[in-house]
Amino acid sequence: MKDTHLAERVDTMTQLKISARHVNVHYGETHAVKDVSVDIDANSVTAFIGPSGCGKSTFLRCLNRMNDTIDTCRVSGGIRIDDEDIHDRKVDPVQLRAKVGMVFQKPNPFPKSIHDNVAYGPKIHGLARTRAETSGIVEDALRKAALWDEVKDRLDAPGTGLSGGQQQRLCIARAIATAPDVLLMDEPCSALDPVATAQIEELIDDLRQSYCVVIVTHSMQQAARISRKTAFFHLGSLVEFGETDRIFTSPEDPRTENYITGRIG
Amino acid sequence: MWILDAIFSLPVLVVGLAILGYVAATARAHATAGSNFGTLAAQPRAHGTNAFFSVLIPAVGSFAALSLVRSIGLRQGVETLSVRSIFWLVLSVAAIGCIDAILRSSAGFRARVASEAWIKSLLIAASAIAILTTIGILWSMLFEATQFFRQYDWRDFLFSTDWAPNFRGNSALGILPLLWGTLYVSFIALAFAVPVGLFAAIYLSEYAGQRMRSVAKPMIEILAGIPTIVYGLFALITVGPLLRDHFAQPLGLGDSASSVMTAGLVMGIMLIPFVSSLSDDIINSVPQAMRDGSLALGATRSETIRNVVIPAALPGIVGAILLAAGRAIGETMIVVLGAGAAARLSLNPFEAMTTITVKIVSQLTGDTEFASPETLVAFALGLTLFVLTLGLNVLALVIVRKYREHYE
């Protein structure tokens, strides 16, 4: 199985960003992720699909060690980002999370102003020394998240007062503001209407140029539209991983075929 | 007198009528429907409920109204209504309600809607009782306090630093030493209880594991169940002498076991569960998504708590602190046993002082006649306490409104 990954990597001539080997996750008694190995490219969009409870979100949360914050959760196996083991003693999970940003399923802006939402990360990590530097970072992040034009006149308004789609873009801006290389998105559009979804998808397509984007999605159309590679998870295992076009046109595994044609899940 | 016994049997009779109404209306609805329930506008049960309320609520209401009329009359020295007539009036209201509801419970009557209206009136009555009681308390305080201020100059009361009641009259009744004692003791209590309680709440809700939490939380809440007189004893025999021997005397700050510090600290211990238990519930109600959002940006746990969780929980935490402040200001027993009963204006926390509440008790339990300023001053003191806590509540509202962060 690993050989096919390697073959595809040579094909696409892209740089390897994240490499996971034999990752297992246990929640108490539940074996949520079973021996998952996957390589994720830099500057591209990789989608994780699969039915609910298949472990795709749990695996995503391994990549920035968010599972560490859950007491009952145990992660084993090796995950390397930029060829550095993220479970190494030298790695500070708090620093890691600044480098590997995350956007959640339900928009969760802080109950603060739009400006303070975006400035939150830079302030904590000391990325800006002056007020002007902070507002520069804020503007830049909001522009990258395609939200600047809509909010530039009301940066002091509460972030929670925005529409659902705007809130989600605010959360993306907030993640971008800490200058990450990787953006993890856990079903970022599942709480949004079709218009807002289209805007986010367009945004993800732009972000691909500068970030390694990993997105968990329930919508196979979405995976097909925005990702270059797709991983199909089922019952905690990674069933199939490859070029999105190939996964959707000629899946190798019957389970993948059943899922994308709507027979399971 | 049979009527005295009868008036006690009134509740039983009214409830009996209500149950009778329930059974009869249900049965009648069944009968009119026959085998075809579809003809009924409401289920038989709803007809029964409507009948039950139609008896109970008017009966209770009329009893309250008639008793009020009687007692107002008696105050003027006229018996407008005899106990006997109240008995028969209430009973007939109940009976009319019962018969009326039974007669109505036929196919076309929308009993569900009707009983909704009864329930609404019940809820309105409950909140009206709370509001009217507050107004009543305020009114009686104002009334008695006015009596006091007729006999004693309000400027002397508010601005004099001398509290020296004399049971033969001609007393000095300046509130300042008492107000100072109240604020000083409350301040020490809150300065102790707020940080300890808040940090305990943060530990329990954010750091402690499930097992620790299930043990520690009830343990802390036990503190809230201890009667204040027991705290007072603790202050009197343990904390007071301890503070005197180890702090006050070595530091040369006095040799009194009763002190503001003793009462303040013990009161602080009493207040810990108020602050911690309420804050814990409030912190827990901040959505996990807020914490995840902050942690995912690379914030540490304590940064997350400081920057996201506490601001979101602030209105509730301020509320908890205010509740504690209200308890501190109104506390009496711990002060009597811990801080003594001597009115004094001093900055030294190791000296004995006393509070407004303690003096209310001692003025009302003295043997001067009720109309004398020495007794009536208790109402002026009570009114001051009321204004003080009202001011605190307004302040809290302002703070909460200004700093509130909506997270939904």
Chai-1 contact restraints between the chains, C-beta under 6 A:
chainA,res_idxA,chainB,res_idxB,connection_type,confidence,min_distance_angstrom,max_distance_angstrom,comment,restraint_id
A,T69,B,L295,contact,1.0,0.0,6.0,A-B,restraint_1
A,V94,B,G298,contact,1.0,0.0,6.0,A-B,restraint_2
A,V94,B,T300,contact,1.0,0.0,6.0,A-B,restraint_3
A,R97,B,A296,contact,1.0,0.0,6.0,A-B,restraint_4
A,R97,B,G298,contact,1.0,0.0,6.0,A-B,restraint_5
A,A98,B,G298,contact,1.0,0.0,6.0,A-B,restraint_6
A,M102,B,A296,contact,1.0,0.0,6.0,A-B,restraint_7
A,N108,B,A289,contact,1.0,0.0,6.0,A-B,restraint_8
A,N108,B,G293,contact,1.0,0.0,6.0,A-B,restraint_9
A,F110,B,V308,contact,1.0,0.0,6.0,A-B,restraint_10
A,P111,B,A312,contact,1.0,0.0,6.0,A-B,restraint_11
A,P111,B,E405,contact,1.0,0.0,6.0,A-B,restraint_12
A,P111,B,H406,contact,1.0,0.0,6.0,A-B,restraint_13
A,P111,B,Y407,contact,1.0,0.0,6.0,A-B,restraint_14
A,G121,B,L297,contact,1.0,0.0,6.0,A-B,restraint_15
A,I124,B,A299,contact,1.0,0.0,6.0,A-B,restraint_16
A,I124,B,E303,contact,1.0,0.0,6.0,A-B,restraint_17
A,T160,B,H406,contact,1.0,0.0,6.0,A-B,restraint_18
A,T178,B,L297,contact,1.0,0.0,6.0,A-B,restraint_19
